[in-house]
Amino acid sequence: MFPNGPAAHPHPDAHREQRIRTFHPRRGRVTAAQGDAINRLWPQWGLDIDGSPLDLAALFGTPVAPADIPVVVEIGFGMGDATADMAAADPAAGILAVDVHTPGQGHLLCLAEQNGLSNIRVANGDAIILLRDMLPSGSLAGLRVFFPDPWPKARHHKRRMIQPEFVSLAVSRLAPGATFHCATDWEPYAEQMLEVLSAEPELRNAYDGYAPRPDFRPMTKFERQGLDKGHVVHDLIFTRR
């Protein structure tokens, strides 16, 4: 469908791993503008999570002129509007945005081009493989997980992303002082997040419990819908010791 775009299966052996999947690839309906952005911009600003070690300096610059900038990984960006807003507000940081939703990938690439956001890169595939196999220890200035699937049914809680094993892996990729920022509008999941993050010895809670909603995290359409339903949004901001 997209000869120069994201692969349907970026890591051919990923399905053989014996672990719970927290996501399923979603192609969805891609608009003409999104498809055009993918075909034109993916070779420059996109990457498939294939397990190969990643050079962040080369990713955000060029092999000849690498960019030595702090890099933040965002896992699950939806349609990418909030990601683009945060990238525009902090042009000195590189945003490596991970998702498997093709329309969202195309929309974020559109926004990056329209707004001249050269500090965004879009990654397609399994964030666990990215963290585990492609990024070196201590290489990230931050990690964002905003509104992940809450998997509300008790039998599906094992599919939630914020689990001790994932947090331990993620923290190992953060530099000292780097930020681990989560947000959710599902109260039981917020409680689990707070418990799991507080139990990680390499993290320190930047607040006493939940964090006040930070100005730098834009309000998303999804968040507004949750608030309209009476949901309470919780932010959790921890730093790497």
C-alpha positions in Angstrom: 0.0 0.0 0.0 2.8 2.4 0.9 6.0 1.2 -1.0 8.2 3.7 0.9 6.2 3.7 4.1 5.8 1.7 7.3 6.1 -2.0 7.1 3.1 -4.2 8.1 5.4 -6.3 10.2 8.5 -4.3 11.0 10.1 -7.0 13.1 9.5 -10.4 11.4 10.1 -12.5 14.5 8.3 -10.3 17.0 5.2 -12.5 17.0 7.2 -15.5 18.2 8.1 -13.7 21.5 6.3 -15.3 24.4 4.9 -12.2 26.1 1.6 -10.3 26.3 1.0 -7.8 23.5 -0.2 -4.4 24.6 -1.3 -3.4 21.1 -2.4 -4.7 17.8 -1.3 -3.1 14.5 -4.1 -1.0 13.0 -4.0 0.2 9.4 -7.4 1.9 9.3 -8.7 4.2 6.7 -6.0 6.5 5.4 -6.9 9.8 3.8 -5.3 11.0 0.6 -3.3 13.6 2.5 -2.1 11.1 5.1 -1.1 8.6 2.4 0.7 11.3 0.4 2.6 12.3 3.6 3.6 8.7 4.3 4.8 8.1 0.8 6.9 11.3 0.6 8.1 11.7 4.2 8.5 8.3 5.7 12.0 7.7 4.1 13.1 11.0 5.8 11.2 11.1 9.1 9.9 7.5 9.6 11.5 4.3 10.9 10.4 0.7 11.4 11.1 -0.9 14.7 13.1 -3.8 13.4 15.4 -4.5 16.3 18.5 -2.9 14.8 20.5 -0.6 17.1 19.5 3.0 16.6 21.9 6.0 16.5 19.7 8.8 17.9 22.2 11.5 16.9 22.1 10.4 13.3 18.4 9.9 13.4 17.8 13.6 14.3 20.6 14.9 12.1 22.6 13.3 9.4 25.5 10.8 9.4 27.7 13.7 8.3 26.2 16.3 10.7 24.6 14.4 13.7 22.3 16.3 16.0 23.3 16.2 19.7 19.9 16.9 21.2 17.9 15.4 24.1 15.5 12.8 22.8 12.1 12.0 24.3 10.2 8.9 23.3 6.4 9.1 23.2 4.5 5.8 23.1 1.1 5.9 21.6 0.4 9.3 20.0 -3.0 8.7 18.4 -3.5 11.2 15.6 -0.4 13.2 16.8 -1.9 16.7 17.4 -0.6 16.9 20.9 2.7 15.5 19.8 3.1 18.2 17.2 2.1 20.9 19.7 4.8 19.7 22.2 7.4 19.5 19.5 6.6 23.0 18.4 6.9 24.2 22.0 10.2 22.6 22.6 12.2 22.7 19.3 15.5 22.0 21.1 14.3 18.4 21.9 13.8 15.5 19.5 10.5 13.7 19.7 10.6 10.0 18.8 6.9 9.2 18.5 5.8 5.5 18.5 2.5 4.1 17.3 1.0 1.4 15.0 -2.0 3.4 13.7 -1.3 4.2 10.1 -3.7 7.1 9.8 -2.1 8.7 12.9 1.3 8.2 11.5 0.3 10.0 8.3 -1.4 12.8 10.1 1.6 13.4 12.3 3.9 13.5 9.3 1.5 16.1 7.7 1.6 18.2 10.8 5.4 18.0 11.0 5.7 19.2 7.4 3.0 21.9 7.6 4.6 23.4 10.8 8.2 22.9 9.9 8.8 20.5 12.8 12.1 18.9 11.9 12.4 17.6 15.5 9.8 14.8 15.1 10.5 11.2 14.0 7.7 8.6 13.7 8.4 5.0 14.6 6.2 2.1 13.6 6.1 -1.1 15.7 6.5 -2.5 19.1 7.8 0.0 21.7 9.2 -2.8 23.8 11.5 -3.9 21.0 12.6 -0.2 20.5 13.5 0.2 24.1 15.0 -3.3 24.6 17.0 -3.8 21.4 17.4 -0.5 19.7 18.2 2.2 22.3 21.3 2.2 24.6 21.1 2.6 28.3 20.7 6.1 29.6 20.1 7.6 26.1 16.7 9.3 26.6 15.8 12.6 28.2 12.2 11.5 28.7 9.5 9.0 28.2 5.8 9.8 27.7 2.9 7.4 27.9 -0.3 9.4 27.5 -3.7 7.7 27.7 -2.7 4.1 27.0 -5.4 1.5 26.6 -6.8 0.9 30.1 -7.9 -2.6 29.4 -10.7 -2.2 31.9 -11.8 -5.8 32.3 -10.0 -7.6 35.1 -9.0 -10.5 32.9 -7.2 -8.0 30.5 -5.2 -6.1 33.2 -2.1 -8.1 32.2 -2.2 -6.3 28.9 -1.7 -2.9 30.4 1.5 -1.3 29.4 2.5 0.1 32.8 3.7 -3.1 34.5 6.8 -3.6 36.7 8.8 -5.3 33.9 8.1 -2.6 31.3 8.8 0.2 33.8 12.2 -1.4 34.7 13.1 -1.7 31.0 12.0 1.9 30.3 13.9 3.4 33.3 17.1 1.7 32.1 16.9 3.8 28.9 16.5 7.1 30.8 19.4 9.3 31.6 19.7 10.5 35.3 17.2 13.2 35.9 15.1 12.2 32.9 11.3 12.3 33.2 8.9 9.4 33.0 5.4 11.0 32.4 2.1 9.1 32.3 -1.4 10.3 32.0 -4.7 8.4 32.1 -8.4 9.2 32.6 -9.2 5.7 34.0 -9.1 5.9 37.8 -8.2 2.2 38.5 -5.4 2.4 36.0 -4.1 5.6 37.5 -3.9 3.8 40.9 -2.0 0.9 39.3 0.4 3.4 37.6 1.1 5.2 40.8 1.8 1.9 42.6 4.0 0.5 39.9 6.0 3.7 39.4 6.4 4.3 43.1 7.8 0.7 43.6 10.6 1.2 41.0 13.7 2.0 43.0 15.3 4.0 40.2 12.4 6.5 40.0 11.5 9.4 42.3 8.0 10.9 42.3 8.3 14.6 41.4 5.1 15.2 43.4 3.3 13.9 46.5 1.1 11.4 44.6 -0.4 12.6 41.4 0.9 15.6 39.6 -1.1 18.7 38.8 -2.0 18.8 35.1 1.1 20.4 33.4 0.7 23.3 31.0 3.0 21.7 28.5 0.8 18.7 28.0 -1.8 19.8 25.4 -5.5 18.9 25.9 -6.4 16.2 23.3 -9.7 15.4 21.7 -9.7 12.0 23.5 -9.1 13.8 26.9 -11.9 16.2 26.3 -14.2 13.3 25.5 -13.2 11.6 28.8 -13.8 14.8 30.8 -17.2 15.2 29.2 -18.1 11.7 30.5 -17.1 12.7 34.0 -13.7 11.0 34.0 -10.9 12.4 36.1 -7.5 12.8 34.4 -4.4 11.9 36.4 -0.8 12.9 35.5 2.1 11.0 37.0 5.5 12.6 36.7 8.6 10.7 38.0 12.3 11.3 37.4 15.2 8.9 37.0 17.5 9.0 40.0 
